[in-house]
Amino acid sequence: MNAAQTSIAIGVLLAVVATLGWALNFIAPYVTAGYSLYDLMAVRFLIAGVMGLMGVLLCRAQLRLLRPGQRYLAAALGALGCLGYGVCIAAGVMFGGPVMTPAFIGTVPVLLALVGNASTSTVPWRRLAAPLSCLALGLLLSNLSSFHQPSLDTNAWWAGLFFSLSAVAIWLWFSVINQRQLTHLAAPATGLWTALMMVGTGVATLCLLPFIQLLGVFKLPTRGFGLSQAGPLYAWSLVIAVMSTLIGAWAWNAATRRLPMVLSGQLIALESLFATLLGLWFHGRWPTLMEAAGLGAVLIGVVMAIRIILTSPQATAKPGMTMTGDHSR
């Protein structure tokens, strides 16, 4: 492989790590350890904020590479893209079950691939027809299957649908804005950018705590903060914060610098794949035939897309071409 292909291959590996980390967002409702989902989300994002603050201190030498407006934007992206997205994902799974929300999140790859290629023409559309068709078919099968899963009632199903669509909207907005900023960001500042996103997540969580406390949905004050009672909650919060918020955000930002949006957008489909498998594992069941077919089609579509990008002269014209211009994430 030449330098550009090597850069893309590294980007794909980083994207796989990121999507696997993000998939842990979907298990939040299953690991509350007797506490509420709000307890888990609050502890998780406060831990992420502390880790982000440590990252800013470690990367403070790179602060000069970012304008004040860029620092605030990174924090805002973290608040919405991490906290907002994470809450919508957890609520969608809680109301809609283990298949619906991952299936809807799986529509993001198709949408981003269309947006990315429309803005930069990285790959001829006819070459994208096959992988996009596989992705669309897989997502359709997964969504059809989710409609037949038992739920508490009609209201719960509609709530799951609302939070799933909200997560898709947030992720699309976050993806486009984040890659656009990273395209113009100095490479040494990528770690600082990730840390500032995490700080924004922690600050937003702190601001929301008093309002959520007024709703009476926190169980930590009544069940106890001690390790003997809340130890499992803290452990799961730490694992999800490190894997999803820290490693996931860093790996994706690093991957984004190496991949065109038409490919990075399709790699997000792996998050849906990993999330569905984790959700089914926590539910203690195997995927149905339709679910398995859908997941298989998604995976085939992603593999086809990677092969097409690696053999595309436009995409591998030069090293580090993530670079989908002013419209990239």
C-alpha positions as CSV (number, residue, x, y, z in Angstrom):
1,M,0.0,0.0,0.0
2,N,1.1,3.6,-0.6
3,A,1.2,6.2,2.0
4,A,-2.4,7.3,1.3
5,Q,-3.7,3.8,1.5
6,T,-1.8,3.2,4.8
7,S,-3.3,6.3,6.2
8,I,-6.8,5.2,5.2
9,A,-6.2,1.7,6.7
10,I,-5.2,3.3,10.0
11,G,-8.2,5.5,9.9
12,V,-10.5,2.5,9.4
13,L,-8.9,0.7,12.4
14,L,-9.4,3.8,14.5
15,A,-13.0,4.1,13.4
16,V,-13.6,0.5,14.4
17,V,-12.2,1.2,17.9
18,A,-14.4,4.3,18.1
19,T,-17.6,2.6,17.1
20,L,-17.0,-0.3,19.4
21,G,-16.5,2.2,22.3
22,W,-19.6,4.1,21.3
23,A,-21.7,0.9,21.2
24,L,-21.4,0.9,25.0
25,N,-23.8,3.8,25.1
26,F,-26.5,1.4,24.2
27,I,-26.0,-0.8,27.3
28,A,-26.5,2.0,29.8
29,P,-30.1,1.0,30.7
30,Y,-28.9,-2.6,31.5
31,V,-26.1,-1.8,33.9
32,T,-27.7,0.7,36.4
33,A,-27.2,-1.8,39.2
34,G,-30.4,-0.9,41.0
35,Y,-30.0,2.8,40.5
36,S,-31.7,4.9,37.9
37,L,-30.5,5.7,34.4
38,Y,-30.1,9.3,35.4
39,D,-27.6,8.3,38.1
40,L,-25.6,6.3,35.6
41,M,-25.6,9.1,33.0
42,A,-24.7,11.8,35.5
43,V,-21.8,9.9,37.1
44,R,-20.5,8.8,33.6
45,F,-20.5,12.3,32.2
46,L,-19.0,13.9,35.3
47,I,-16.2,11.3,35.1
48,A,-15.8,12.3,31.5
49,G,-15.6,16.0,32.4
50,V,-12.9,15.3,35.0
51,M,-10.9,13.3,32.4
52,G,-11.3,16.1,29.9
53,L,-10.0,18.6,32.4
54,M,-6.9,16.5,33.0
55,G,-6.5,16.3,29.2
56,V,-6.7,20.1,28.9
57,L,-4.0,20.4,31.6
58,L,-1.8,17.9,29.8
59,C,-2.3,19.6,26.4
60,R,-2.3,23.2,27.6
61,A,0.7,23.9,25.4
62,Q,-1.6,23.5,22.4
63,L,-4.1,26.0,23.6
64,R,-2.4,28.6,21.5
65,L,-3.4,26.7,18.4
66,L,-7.1,27.2,19.1
67,R,-8.9,30.5,18.9
68,P,-11.3,31.2,21.9
69,G,-14.3,30.6,19.6
70,Q,-12.9,27.2,18.6
71,R,-12.5,26.3,22.3
72,Y,-16.1,27.2,23.1
73,L,-17.3,25.3,20.0
74,A,-15.5,22.2,21.0
75,A,-17.1,22.4,24.4
76,A,-20.5,22.9,22.9
77,L,-20.0,20.0,20.5
78,G,-19.1,17.8,23.5
79,A,-22.2,18.9,25.4
80,L,-24.6,18.1,22.6
81,G,-22.7,15.3,20.8
82,C,-21.8,13.4,23.9
83,L,-24.3,14.3,26.6
84,G,-27.3,15.0,24.3
85,Y,-26.6,12.0,22.1
86,G,-25.9,9.7,25.0
87,V,-29.1,10.6,26.8
88,C,-31.2,10.1,23.6
89,I,-29.5,6.7,23.0
90,A,-30.1,5.5,26.5
91,A,-33.8,6.7,26.5
92,G,-34.4,5.1,23.1
93,V,-33.1,1.7,24.3
94,M,-35.0,2.0,27.5
95,F,-38.3,2.6,25.8
96,G,-37.8,0.9,22.4
97,G,-35.8,-2.2,23.2
98,P,-32.4,-3.4,22.0
99,V,-33.0,-3.3,18.3
100,M,-35.0,-0.1,17.4
101,T,-32.5,2.6,18.4
102,P,-29.4,0.9,16.9
103,A,-31.4,0.4,13.7
104,F,-32.2,4.0,13.4
105,I,-28.7,5.1,14.3
106,G,-27.7,2.8,11.4
107,T,-29.3,5.2,9.0
108,V,-26.6,7.8,9.7
109,P,-24.0,6.1,7.5
110,V,-26.2,6.3,4.5
111,L,-27.1,9.9,5.1
112,L,-23.5,11.0,5.8
113,A,-22.2,9.0,2.8
114,L,-24.7,10.9,0.5
115,V,-23.8,14.2,2.1
116,G,-20.1,13.6,1.9
117,N,-20.0,12.4,-1.7
118,A,-22.4,15.1,-2.9
119,S,-20.1,17.8,-1.5
120,T,-16.8,16.4,-2.7
121,S,-17.4,13.7,-5.3
122,T,-14.8,11.4,-3.7
123,V,-16.1,8.3,-5.5
124,P,-18.3,8.0,-8.6
125,W,-21.9,7.4,-7.6
126,R,-22.2,4.2,-9.6
127,R,-19.4,2.6,-7.5
128,L,-21.3,3.5,-4.3
129,A,-24.5,1.9,-5.4
130,A,-23.7,-1.6,-4.2
131,P,-22.4,-0.8,-0.7
132,L,-25.2,1.8,-0.1
133,S,-27.8,-0.7,-1.3
134,C,-26.4,-3.3,1.2
135,L,-26.5,-0.8,4.0
136,A,-30.0,0.3,3.1
137,L,-31.2,-3.3,2.9
138,G,-29.6,-4.2,6.2
139,L,-31.1,-1.2,8.0
140,L,-34.5,-1.9,6.5
141,L,-34.5,-5.5,7.7
142,S,-33.3,-4.4,11.2
143,N,-36.0,-1.7,11.4
144,L,-38.8,-4.1,10.3
145,S,-37.6,-6.6,12.9
146,S,-37.7,-3.9,15.6
147,F,-41.3,-3.2,14.9
148,H,-42.2,-6.7,15.9
149,Q,-40.4,-6.7,19.2
150,P,-42.6,-6.5,22.3
151,S,-42.7,-3.2,24.1
152,L,-44.5,-2.0,27.2
153,D,-47.2,-0.2,25.3
154,T,-47.8,2.1,22.4
155,N,-46.6,5.2,24.3
156,A,-43.3,3.5,25.1
157,W,-42.8,2.6,21.4
158,W,-43.5,6.2,20.3
159,A,-41.1,7.5,23.0
160,G,-38.4,5.1,21.7
161,L,-39.1,6.3,18.2
162,F,-38.8,10.0,19.3
163,F,-35.5,9.5,21.2
164,S,-34.1,7.4,18.3
165,L,-34.8,10.1,15.7
166,S,-33.4,12.8,18.1
167,A,-30.2,10.8,18.4
168,V,-30.0,10.6,14.6
169,A,-30.5,14.3,14.2
170,I,-27.9,15.2,16.9
171,W,-25.3,12.8,15.4
172,L,-25.8,14.2,11.9
173,W,-25.3,17.7,13.1
174,F,-22.3,16.8,15.3
175,S,-20.7,14.8,12.5
176,V,-20.8,17.5,9.9
177,I,-19.7,20.4,12.2
178,N,-17.0,18.3,13.9
179,Q,-15.3,17.1,10.7
180,R,-15.5,20.6,9.2
181,Q,-13.6,22.0,12.2
182,L,-11.1,19.1,12.3
183,T,-10.2,19.7,8.6
184,H,-8.9,23.2,9.5
185,L,-7.4,22.2,12.9
186,A,-3.7,21.8,13.4
187,A,-2.9,18.1,13.9
188,P,-1.2,18.5,17.3
189,A,-4.4,20.1,18.6
190,T,-6.6,17.0,18.0
191,G,-6.1,15.7,21.6
192,L,-6.9,19.1,23.1
193,W,-10.0,19.3,20.9
194,T,-11.2,16.0,22.3
195,A,-10.4,17.0,25.9
196,L,-12.4,20.3,25.5
197,M,-15.4,18.3,24.2
198,M,-15.2,16.2,27.4
199,V,-15.0,19.3,29.6
200,G,-18.1,20.7,27.8
201,T,-19.9,17.4,28.6
202,G,-19.0,17.6,32.3
203,V,-20.0,21.3,32.6
204,A,-23.3,20.7,30.9
205,T,-24.0,17.8,33.3
206,L,-23.2,19.9,36.3
207,C,-25.6,22.6,35.0
208,L,-28.4,20.0,34.6
209,L,-28.0,18.3,37.9
210,P,-30.1,20.7,40.0
211,F,-33.0,20.5,37.5
212,I,-32.9,16.7,37.4
213,Q,-32.7,16.6,41.2
214,L,-35.9,18.6,41.4
215,L,-37.7,15.9,39.4
216,G,-36.8,13.4,42.1
217,V,-35.4,10.8,39.7
218,F,-31.9,10.4,41.3
219,K,-31.5,7.4,43.6
220,L,-28.0,8.0,44.7
221,P,-29.1,10.3,47.7
222,T,-31.5,7.6,49.0
223,R,-29.7,4.4,48.1
224,G,-26.3,5.7,49.1
225,F,-23.0,7.0,47.6
226,G,-20.8,4.4,49.3
227,L,-18.8,1.8,47.3
228,S,-20.6,-1.0,49.0
229,Q,-23.9,0.2,47.5
230,A,-22.9,2.1,44.4
231,G,-19.6,0.4,43.5
232,P,-21.1,-1.4,40.4
233,L,-22.6,1.9,39.2
234,Y,-19.3,3.7,39.5
235,A,-17.5,0.9,37.8
236,W,-19.8,0.8,34.8
237,S,-19.9,4.6,34.6
238,L,-16.1,4.6,34.5
239,V,-15.9,1.9,31.8
240,I,-18.5,3.6,29.6
241,A,-16.9,7.0,30.1
242,V,-13.4,5.8,29.2
243,M,-14.4,3.6,26.3
244,S,-17.2,5.7,24.8
245,T,-16.4,9.3,25.7
246,L,-12.6,9.3,25.9
247,I,-11.3,6.6,23.6
248,G,-14.3,6.7,21.3
249,A,-14.0,10.5,20.8
250,W,-10.2,10.4,20.4
251,A,-10.2,7.5,18.0
252,W,-13.0,9.0,15.9
253,N,-11.3,12.4,15.7
254,A,-8.0,10.7,14.7
255,A,-9.9,8.6,12.1
256,T,-11.7,11.6,10.7
257,R,-8.4,13.3,9.8
258,R,-7.5,10.2,7.7
259,L,-10.8,9.4,6.0
260,P,-13.1,11.0,3.5
261,M,-16.7,11.5,4.9
262,V,-18.1,9.1,2.2
263,L,-16.1,6.3,4.0
264,S,-16.2,7.5,7.6
265,G,-20.0,8.0,7.3
266,Q,-20.4,4.3,6.3
267,L,-18.1,3.1,9.0
268,I,-20.5,4.5,11.6
269,A,-22.7,1.5,10.6
270,L,-20.4,-0.6,12.8
271,E,-21.7,1.2,15.8
272,S,-25.2,-0.1,15.0
273,L,-23.9,-3.6,14.5
274,F,-21.9,-3.7,17.8
275,A,-24.8,-2.0,19.7
276,T,-27.4,-4.5,18.5
277,L,-25.1,-7.5,19.4
278,L,-24.5,-6.1,22.9
279,G,-28.1,-5.4,23.5
280,L,-29.1,-8.9,22.4
281,W,-26.4,-10.3,24.7
282,F,-27.8,-8.4,27.7
283,H,-31.3,-9.7,26.7
284,G,-30.0,-13.2,26.6
285,R,-31.2,-14.1,23.2
286,W,-29.9,-14.7,19.7
287,P,-30.8,-12.4,16.8
288,T,-33.8,-13.5,14.7
289,L,-33.3,-14.5,11.1
290,M,-34.4,-11.1,9.9
291,E,-32.1,-9.3,12.4
292,A,-29.2,-11.6,11.4
293,A,-29.8,-10.9,7.8
294,G,-29.9,-7.1,8.4
295,L,-26.7,-7.1,10.5
296,G,-24.9,-9.2,7.8
297,A,-26.0,-6.8,5.1
298,V,-24.7,-3.9,7.1
299,L,-21.3,-5.5,7.6
300,I,-21.0,-6.5,3.9
301,G,-21.8,-2.9,2.9
302,V,-19.1,-1.5,5.1
303,V,-16.5,-4.0,3.8
304,M,-17.4,-3.2,0.2
305,A,-17.2,0.6,0.9
306,I,-13.7,0.2,2.5
307,R,-12.5,-1.8,-0.6
308,I,-13.9,0.8,-3.0
309,I,-12.3,3.7,-1.2
310,L,-8.9,2.0,-0.9
311,T,-8.9,1.4,-4.7
312,S,-10.2,4.9,-5.6
313,P,-7.6,7.2,-7.3
314,Q,-9.6,10.2,-6.1
315,A,-9.6,9.2,-2.5
316,T,-5.9,8.1,-2.3
317,A,-4.4,10.8,-4.4
318,K,-2.3,12.0,-1.5
319,P,-1.6,11.1,2.1
320,G,-3.9,12.3,4.8
321,M,-6.7,13.2,2.5
322,T,-9.5,13.3,4.9
323,M,-10.2,16.1,3.6
324,T,-13.5,16.6,2.3
325,G,-13.1,20.3,1.9
326,D,-15.1,23.0,3.7
327,H,-18.1,20.6,4.1
328,S,-16.2,17.9,5.9
329,R,-16.8,16.9,9.5
